[in-house]
Structure formats: C-alpha cells, structure tokens
Amino acid sequence: MSRGLRRSLAAWIEAGRNGGFLVLLVAGSAALGLAIALPLWFFATSAREAYTVAVLALAGAGVVYLVVRSAIRRGVAARESGRPRRSALAGVLTACMVVVGIAGLYAAAALVARGSWILVGIDLVLWAGLLWLLGRARRAARTRKDHPIPAENKGR
C-alpha cells in the first residue's frame, strides 16, 4: 500500500471515528433525556396532585437551601475584613427584584396566552426598566469599603 493511500485511509478512519463519536453523543443525550423525562411525564399524568405537591416541595426546598447558603456566606463575609458588609436595604431590594422578575414573566406569559402582543411589548419594556432601576438602587445601597490610608513613610 502506498504512503498517500495510507494517509488518505487514516484520514477517513479518523473522520469516521469523529462522526461515530458525535452519533453516540447525540444518542446518549437523547437516551438520558428520555430516561429523565418519561418517568416525570408518567408521574405528572397519572398522579397530578402528588406531582404538584412534590414539585412545590422541591421548589420550597430549593428556596430554603438558597436562603441558608446566603446566610452562611453572609456570616463568613462579615468575618472577612476585605469584603464590605451588605446593608439590609440591599437584601430587601434583591427580594423586590425577584418578586418583580417573577411577576413580569407571569404577566408577559399571560398576555402572550391572550394574544395581546402590544401589551407584551409594553410589559417587557416596563419590566426591564424597573429591574434595571432596582439593580441600580441595590448597587448604590451596598456599603462600600473605605479606601486604605496610605502609609506615612511612603518615600523612604
């Protein structure tokens, strides 16, 4: 076998390996998606009330986890002198941002379901503007770290 034919055959084999890997990756992703989605779909269609309770319980557990993690991190940050403390107002504004974000998405989804496209556009613009303003207020409410005082023996 000639050297050129061998190189060409090696290139085709490598392309086949790469293509086979891509096909296996897509098939594996589809199989994993089905393995996760089908039991959830079966649970959601066969026991609606239990599924609703389970999903709400998981969402509540997620919220509790995030609150506890935030409290732990806040306690660690309070002991670190290099990080500024956050004010209570910043926490309240963050909670307001979450509520406004969820309410804005819900309003947009409800308006889309009704087919009120003009109101959806107005809602999204107002919603984004309110979130932007709340974000600026939260950023301003965070306490800043004092600038370090330069040493007196600077030139020596």
Number of C-alpha atoms within 10 A of each C-alpha: 5 6 8 9 10 11 11 11 12 12 12 12 12 12 12 12 12 12 12 12 12 12 12 12 12 12 12 12 12 12 12 11 11 13 11 11 12 11 11 13 12 12 15 16 11 11 10 12 12 12 17 13 11 13 13 12 12 12 12 12 12 12 12 12 12 12 12 12 12 12 12 12 11 14 12 11 15 14 10 11 9 10 13 14 17 17 13 11 14 19 14 12 18 18 12 16 19 13 12 17 16 12 13 20 16 12 17 21 13 13 17 15 10 10 11 12 13 10 14 20 14 12 17 15 12 13 19 15 12 16 19 13 13 18 17 12 15 20 15 12 16 16 13 13 11 8 6 6 6 7 7 7 6 6 5 4
